[in-house]
Amino acid sequence: MAEKQDIRENAMAGGTPARLRGLDANGNSISPTLEEVASAMPVASLSSKGLASEGQGIIEYRVEGKSSVDITFPRYGIYLFVSEQLKGISFLFQLAYYMYDFKILLDPSGALGTIFNIEQIEVGSKTIRVTNLADSFQRFSINRL
């Protein structure tokens, strides 16, 4: 019965369902619109994580010139590195279990190898080492995507 009703609703909506189907916490059938679902979700901002998971949120780090800092993350994943000191310096990297899967995904400013170096400490580790190759103090943030 529900399948026939779904087919009929899809046909009336031009092939795209106008309403979603699911169950609420008590097991009752619900069918909100996509807009109703989206408006019920918390929005991430600088002061609120919204639906963001652990490991997200802006965390600022500092490192002196010609030195390094070890940073441990709660999760593997893709991270955005942003220099808070130098405008336009940012890159994406992937932190994974195996060191050969640790990859720089995007470095449009060419900062790696000139201003910063980044490496995974050991296999299975969620710790990276960020080295400041410049003579001056640097501030940066790392955010999990």
N, CA, C and O of each residue as an XYZ file, in Angstrom:
580
protein
N       0.827     -1.197      0.000
C       0.000      0.000      0.000
C       0.871      1.260      0.000
O       0.646      2.193     -0.772
N       1.873      1.259      0.891
C       2.741      2.436      0.968
C       3.489      2.645     -0.341
O       3.688      3.786     -0.759
N       3.909      1.554     -1.000
C       4.633      1.675     -2.266
C       3.767      2.325     -3.336
O       4.254      3.172     -4.085
N       2.487      1.946     -3.426
C       1.586      2.547     -4.412
C       1.402      4.028     -4.127
O       1.363      4.844     -5.048
N       1.288      4.374     -2.850
C       1.124      5.786     -2.483
C       2.386      6.567     -2.842
O       2.296      7.687     -3.345
N       3.573      5.983     -2.587
C       4.830      6.633     -2.946
C       4.914      6.873     -4.450
O       5.319      7.948     -4.891
N       4.529      5.861     -5.238
C       4.559      5.991     -6.701
C       3.625      7.100     -7.153
O       3.979      7.893     -8.025
N       2.438      7.161     -6.568
C       1.467      8.185     -6.927
C       2.009      9.579     -6.561
O       1.900     10.510     -7.358
N       2.596      9.725     -5.348
C       3.147     11.018     -4.932
C       4.318     11.418     -5.820
O       4.447     12.589     -6.175
N       5.176     10.463     -6.185
C       6.303     10.768     -7.062
C       5.824     11.266     -8.418
O       6.384     12.215     -8.968
N       4.804     10.639     -8.948
C       4.252     11.054    -10.240
C       3.689     12.466    -10.149
O       3.846     13.260    -11.076
N       3.034     12.781     -9.032
C       2.445     14.119     -8.873
C       3.527     15.179     -8.682
O       3.304     16.350     -8.989
N       4.690     14.783     -8.181
C       5.769     15.742     -7.935
C       6.779     15.747     -9.079
O       7.892     16.249     -8.920
N       6.403     15.197    -10.218
C       7.307     15.183    -11.365
C       8.444     14.190    -11.207
O       9.522     14.392    -11.767
N       8.221     13.113    -10.449
C       9.251     12.094    -10.267
C      10.105     12.300     -9.034
O      10.840     11.395     -8.639
N      10.027     13.463     -8.418
C      10.779     13.734     -7.199
C       9.811     13.776     -6.034
O       8.838     14.529     -6.074
N      10.053     12.983     -4.990
C       9.107     12.988     -3.876
C       9.016     14.370     -3.232
O      10.032     15.013     -2.969
N       7.798     14.811     -2.986
C       7.584     16.114     -2.353
C       7.846     16.037     -0.858
O       8.194     17.040     -0.234
N       7.682     14.859     -0.284
C       7.861     14.674      1.146
C       8.783     13.480      1.392
O       8.830     12.545      0.594
N       9.499     13.525      2.484
C      10.348     12.414      2.889
C       9.537     11.484      3.783
O       8.529     11.902      4.354
N       9.952     10.258      3.909
C       9.246      9.308      4.776
C      10.216      8.773      5.818
O      11.394      8.555      5.535
N       9.707      8.565      7.021
C      10.539      8.018      8.086
C       9.739      7.778      9.335
O       8.512      7.870      9.336
N      10.453      7.466     10.408
C       9.830      7.226     11.702
C      10.411      8.199     12.711
O      11.601      8.513     12.672
N       9.558      8.678     13.624
C      10.064      9.535     14.688
C      10.641      8.667     15.804
O      10.678      7.443     15.679
N      11.093      9.293     16.894
C      11.721      8.562     17.995
C      10.784      7.541     18.630
O      11.249      6.565     19.218
N       9.489      7.745     18.522
C       8.506      6.826     19.110
C       8.028      5.762     18.124
O       7.168      4.950     18.466
N       8.570      5.754     16.911
C       8.180      4.755     15.922
C       6.975      5.146     15.090
O       6.482      4.335     14.306
N       6.490      6.369     15.244
C       5.352      6.842     14.458
C       5.815      7.276     13.071
O       6.897      7.845     12.923
N       5.005      7.009     12.065
C       5.322      7.385     10.697
C       5.249      8.901     10.542
O       4.291      9.535     10.986
N       6.273      9.477      9.905
C       6.289     10.920      9.634
C       6.674     11.126      8.177
O       7.306     10.260      7.571
N       6.297     12.261      7.616
C       6.682     12.579      6.240
C       6.873     14.085      6.095
O       6.032     14.769      5.512
N       7.995     14.607      6.633
C       8.266     16.040      6.510
C       8.770     16.395      5.111
O       9.227     15.533      4.362
N       8.676     17.675      4.780
C       9.270     18.147      3.528
C      10.772     18.303      3.748
O      11.235     18.337      4.888
N      11.522     18.396      2.668
C      12.959     18.595      2.770
C      13.266     19.905      3.500
O      14.214     19.963      4.283
N      12.486     20.944      3.259
C      12.685     22.235      3.916
C      12.485     22.117      5.424
O      13.222     22.731      6.196
N      11.489     21.330      5.851
C      11.245     21.139      7.281
C      12.414     20.410      7.944
O      12.799     20.735      9.068
N      12.972     19.431      7.247
C      14.114     18.698      7.795
C      15.327     19.621      7.895
O      15.995     19.651      8.929
N      15.615     20.366      6.842
C      16.777     21.255      6.830
C      16.669     22.337      7.896
O      17.667     22.672      8.534
N      15.480     22.889      8.099
C      15.320     23.956      9.092
C      15.440     23.436     10.517
O      15.707     24.217     11.431
N      15.250     22.137     10.730
C      15.363     21.559     12.074
C      16.809     21.237     12.448
O      17.099     20.961     13.611
N      17.716     21.271     11.473
C      19.117     20.942     11.748
C      19.850     22.161     12.283
O      19.670     23.268     11.776
N      20.683     21.961     13.311
C      21.476     23.079     13.817
C      22.520     23.503     12.788
O      23.056     22.667     12.061
N      22.800     24.780     12.729
C      23.740     25.333     11.762
C      25.085     25.567     12.442
O      25.135     26.103     13.549
N      26.169     25.171     11.791
C      27.506     25.396     12.334
C      27.897     26.856     12.157
O      27.612     27.465     11.125
N      28.546     27.406     13.162
C      29.054     28.778     13.108
C      30.344     28.817     13.919
O      30.786     27.785     14.423
N      30.950     29.984     14.052
C      32.172     30.087     14.841
C      31.923     29.818     16.320
O      32.839     29.410     17.033
N      30.691     30.042     16.794
C      30.390     29.837     18.214
C      29.632     28.549     18.485
O      29.480     28.167     19.645
N      29.151     27.869     17.455
C      28.366     26.649     17.626
C      28.777     25.633     16.571
O      28.956     25.983     15.404
N      28.929     24.368     16.978
C      29.360     23.335     16.036
C      28.240     22.825     15.152
O      28.519     22.171     14.147
N      26.987     23.093     15.479
C      25.900     22.554     14.681
C      25.958     21.047     14.697
O      25.966     20.446     15.771
N      25.999     20.418     13.544
C      26.110     18.963     13.457
C      27.563     18.505     13.321
O      27.819     17.327     13.074
N      28.500     19.416     13.478
C      29.908     19.083     13.315
C      30.347     18.043     14.339
O      29.908     18.052     15.489
N      31.209     17.164     13.900
C      31.686     16.098     14.782
C      32.900     16.554     15.574
O      33.436     17.644     15.372
N      33.309     15.687     16.475
C      34.502     15.934     17.266
C      35.682     16.140     16.318
O      35.799     15.444     15.310
N      36.536     17.073     16.635
C      37.680     17.335     15.774
C      37.430     18.497     14.833
O      38.321     18.885     14.078
N      36.243     19.052     14.867
C      35.961     20.223     14.051
C      35.899     21.440     14.957
O      35.776     21.314     16.175
N      35.980     22.572     14.378
C      36.002     23.810     15.129
C      37.372     24.432     14.958
O      38.349     23.723     14.717
N      37.455     25.713     15.075
C      38.714     26.404     14.840
C      39.603     26.277     16.068
O      39.221     26.687     17.164
N      40.785     25.710     15.884
C      41.781     25.597     16.939
C      43.042     26.243     16.397
O      43.541     25.863     15.338
N      43.556     27.223     17.132
C      44.739     27.940     16.668
C      45.993     27.380     17.329
O      46.006     27.096     18.526
N      47.032     27.229     16.542
C      48.317     26.740     17.028
C      49.370     27.804     16.773
O      49.201     28.672     15.917
N      50.464     27.725     17.534
C      51.574     28.672     17.384
C      52.875     27.882     17.353
O      53.036     26.899     18.076
N      53.786     28.316     16.520
C      55.090     27.654     16.442
C      56.158     28.714     16.167
O      56.004     29.564     15.291
N      57.238     28.640     16.936
C      58.352     29.573     16.775
C      59.082     29.290     15.461
O      58.918     28.229     14.859
N      59.887     30.258     15.033
C      60.660     30.086     13.810
C      61.621     28.915     13.907
O      62.220     28.687     14.958
N      61.772     28.175     12.823
C      62.687     27.034     12.732
C      62.441     25.989     13.825
O      63.385     25.367     14.314
N      61.178     25.798     14.207
C      60.847     24.762     15.193
C      59.582     24.037     14.750
O      58.992     24.372     13.724
N      59.172     23.041     15.532
C      58.002     22.256     15.144
C      57.088     22.031     16.338
O      57.472     22.234     17.490
N      55.868     21.606     16.029
C      54.867     21.295     17.047
C      54.168     20.007     16.624
O      53.838     19.821     15.453
N      53.946     19.113     17.601
C      53.206     17.878     17.345
C      51.752     18.095     17.724
O      51.459     18.620     18.798
N      50.838     17.694     16.847
C      49.400     17.896     17.053
C      48.709     16.551     16.900
O      48.884     15.864     15.893
N      47.916     16.176     17.914
C      47.167     14.921     17.869
C      45.699     15.216     17.617
O      45.111     16.073     18.277
N      45.109     14.511     16.667
C      43.704     14.685     16.305
C      42.880     13.518     16.834
O      43.407     12.419     17.002
N      41.595     13.740     17.098
C      40.736     12.654     17.579
C      40.319     11.680     16.479
O      39.922     10.553     16.777
N      40.402     12.093     15.216
C      39.905     11.266     14.114
C      40.831     11.383     12.898
O      41.544     12.371     12.721
N      40.791     10.339     12.075
C      41.405     10.435     10.752
C      40.450     11.241      9.878
O      39.276     11.378     10.220
N      40.924     11.769      8.769
C      40.041     12.489      7.864
C      40.790     13.519      7.050
O      42.018     13.502      6.968
N      40.034     14.412      6.452
C      40.594     15.489      5.637
C      40.558     16.767      6.464
O      39.543     17.103      7.073
N      41.679     17.466      6.473
C      41.834     18.665      7.291
C      42.243     19.855      6.427
O      42.928     19.708      5.414
N      41.809     21.021      6.851
C      42.180     22.284      6.209
C      43.165     23.006      7.122
O      42.852     23.288      8.279
N      44.336     23.299      6.610
C      45.372     24.047      7.316
C      45.325     25.475      6.792
O      45.394     25.692      5.582
N      45.210     26.451      7.688
C      45.152     27.857      7.280
C      46.146     28.649      8.113
O      46.100     28.607      9.343
N      47.045     29.369      7.453
C      47.965     30.247      8.161
C      47.193     31.462      8.649
O      46.495     32.120      7.878
N      47.325     31.751      9.931
C      46.687     32.943     10.500
C      47.633     34.133     10.404
O      47.236     35.270     10.662
N      48.875     33.874     10.036
C      49.913     34.889      9.980
C      50.092     35.431      8.559
O      50.231     36.637      8.354
N      50.087     34.524      7.592
C      50.343     34.892      6.202
C      49.064     34.767      5.394
O      48.462     33.694      5.355
N      48.650     35.822      4.763
C      47.404     35.807      3.990
C      47.538     34.904      2.764
O      48.545     34.938      2.057
N      46.504     34.097      2.527
C      46.464     33.261      1.339
C      47.194     31.936      1.439
O      47.277     31.200      0.455
N      47.722     31.620      2.607
C      48.435     30.358      2.771
C      47.484     29.334      3.385
O      47.070     29.471      4.536
N      47.142     28.309      2.607
C      46.282     27.234      3.110
C      46.511     25.994      2.257
O      46.951     26.082      1.111
N      46.203     24.837      2.837
C      46.268     23.594      2.076
C      45.390     22.547      2.742
O      45.045     22.654      3.919
N      45.037     21.534      1.962
C      44.245     20.404      2.452
C      45.151     19.189      2.566
O      45.990     18.940      1.700
N      44.968     18.429      3.659
C      45.703     17.175      3.771
C      44.797     16.076      4.307
O      43.799     16.329      4.981
N      45.179     14.854      3.984
C      44.430     13.673      4.427
C      45.260     12.926      5.457
O      46.392     12.530      5.179
N      44.698     12.732      6.649
C      45.332     11.946      7.700
C      44.664     10.581      7.723
O      43.455     10.481      7.930
N      45.448      9.526      7.512
C      44.919      8.162      7.458
C      45.777      7.250      8.334
O      46.815      7.669      8.847
N      45.342      6.013      8.500
C      46.045      5.064      9.361
C      47.468      4.819      8.870
O      48.426      4.931      9.636
N      47.599      4.483      7.590
C      48.922      4.185      7.040
C      49.604      5.461      6.570
O      48.974      6.338      5.978
N      50.905      5.551      6.844
C      51.646      6.759      6.482
C      51.660      6.987      4.977
O      51.686      8.134      4.532
N      51.642      5.909      4.178
C      51.641      6.103      2.728
C      50.317      6.681      2.236
O      50.235      7.153      1.102
N      49.271      6.651      3.079
C      47.996      7.281      2.725
C      47.905      8.724      3.210
O      46.944      9.425      2.891
N      48.905      9.176      3.984
C      48.950     10.583      4.385
C      49.315     11.381      3.143
O      50.390     11.195      2.573
N      48.420     12.267      2.724
C      48.626     12.974      1.456
C      48.279     14.453      1.586
O      47.377     14.837      2.330
N      49.007     15.257      0.856
C      48.632     16.653      0.671
C      47.714     16.653     -0.540
O      48.133     16.292     -1.640
N      46.477     17.051     -0.344
C      45.487     17.006     -1.419
C      45.505     18.257     -2.283
O      45.238     18.198     -3.483
N      45.822     19.392     -1.663
C      45.793     20.660     -2.395
C      46.691     21.657     -1.679
O      46.557     21.853     -0.471
N      47.594     22.283     -2.403
C      48.493     23.302     -1.853
C      48.641     24.421     -2.881
O      49.696     24.560     -3.500
N      47.581     25.225     -3.065
C      47.608     26.236     -4.123
C      48.655     27.330     -3.924
O      49.098     27.941     -4.897
N      49.056     27.584     -2.682
C      50.015     28.652     -2.423
C      51.461     28.163     -2.441
O      52.386     28.973     -2.390
N      51.665     26.851     -2.513
C      53.021     26.311     -2.522
C      53.744     26.490     -1.199
O      54.967     26.632     -1.183
N      53.017     26.487     -0.090
C      53.601     26.729      1.229
C      54.416     25.549      1.747
O      55.367     25.726      2.508
N      54.036     24.347      1.327
C      54.747     23.167      1.827
C      56.138     23.078      1.228
O      56.318     23.177      0.015
N      57.100     22.894      2.087
C      58.486     22.818      1.642
C      59.167     24.167      1.597
O      60.393     24.233      1.504
N      58.401     25.249      1.662
C      58.999     26.586      1.671
C      58.755     27.299      3.004
O      59.675     27.890      3.569
N      57.526     27.245      3.503
C      57.188     27.896      4.775
C      56.888     26.864      5.861
O      57.306     27.018      7.009
N      56.169     25.824      5.490
C      55.794     24.768      6.437
C      56.168     23.399      5.879
O      56.248     23.199      4.667
N      56.392     22.470      6.794
C      56.474     21.059      6.438
C      55.504     20.333      7.361
O      55.331     20.731      8.513
N      54.875     19.276      6.871
C      53.905     18.532      7.668
C      54.106     17.049      7.397
O      54.282     16.637      6.251
N      54.078     16.245      8.464
C      54.286     14.808      8.319
C      53.548     14.058      9.418
O      53.335     14.582     10.512
N      53.165     12.835      9.112
C      52.558     11.952     10.108
C      53.700     11.307     10.891
O      54.716     10.931     10.307
N      53.537     11.178     12.212
C      54.617     10.695     13.065
C      54.931      9.213     12.852
O      56.093      8.848     12.675
N      53.898      8.351     12.867
C      54.117      6.909     12.680
C      52.835      6.242     12.214
O      51.763      6.844     12.282
N      52.931      5.012     11.745
C      51.772      4.256     11.266
C      50.743      4.132     12.386
O      51.082      3.796     13.521
N      49.487      4.407     12.053
C      48.400      4.296     13.021
C      48.244      5.503     13.917
O      47.250      5.617     14.635
N      49.203      6.402     13.888
C      49.162      7.579     14.750
C      48.226      8.637     14.183
O      48.128      8.803     12.967
N      47.551      9.339     15.058
C      46.725     10.477     14.659
C      47.463     11.779     14.965
O      46.861     12.849     15.054
N      48.775     11.662     15.122
C      49.613     12.820     15.425
C      50.403     13.222     14.190
O      50.989     12.385     13.503
N      50.403     14.522     13.927
C      51.220     15.070     12.845
C      52.250     16.014     13.454
O      52.075     16.506     14.569
N      53.309     16.257     12.720
C      54.313     17.237     13.123
C      54.303     18.344     12.076
O      54.508     18.101     10.886
N      54.063     19.553     12.543
C      54.105     20.732     11.673
C      55.399     21.465     11.989
O      55.633     21.856     13.133
N      56.236     21.653     10.979
C      57.507     22.347     11.145
C      57.434     23.694     10.446
O      57.028     23.790      9.288
N      57.832     24.723     11.165
C      57.900     26.076     10.622
C      59.288     26.239     10.010
O      60.282     26.265     10.735
N      59.365     26.346      8.709
C      60.642     26.483      8.013
C      61.112     27.933      7.955
O      62.262     28.205      7.612
N      60.225     28.853      8.288
C      60.558     30.281      8.262
C      61.297     30.668      9.546
O      61.268     29.936     10.536
N      61.951     31.815      9.516
C      62.669     32.313     10.692
C      61.725     32.922     11.722
O      62.060     33.004     12.904
N      60.545     33.349     11.274
C      59.630     34.072     12.163
C      58.545     33.166     12.748
O      58.211     32.122     12.189
N      58.022     33.588     13.863
C      56.915     32.932     14.556
C      55.705     32.824     13.619
O      55.441     33.752     12.855
N      54.969     31.713     13.665
C      53.791     31.514     12.805
C      52.592     31.052     13.629
O      52.731     30.275     14.574
N      51.419     31.545     13.254
C      50.141     31.085     13.822
C      49.362     30.417     12.707
O      49.376     30.880     11.566
N      48.673     29.315     13.039
C      47.858     28.633     12.034
C      46.720     27.901     12.725
O      46.767     27.634     13.926
N      45.693     27.581     11.940
C      44.578     26.782     12.454
C      44.427     25.551     11.571
O      44.775     25.562     10.390
N      43.899     24.489     12.173
C      43.630     23.256     11.443
C      42.208     22.846     11.776
O      41.828     22.767     12.944
N      41.435     22.587     10.747
C      40.013     22.297     10.911
C      39.659     21.036     10.136
O      40.003     20.918      8.959
N      38.977     20.090     10.779
C      38.564     18.856     10.097
C      37.353     19.134      9.221
O      36.398     19.775      9.662
N      37.387     18.660      7.998
C      36.265     18.861      7.086
C      35.309     17.697      7.154
O      34.297     17.687      6.453
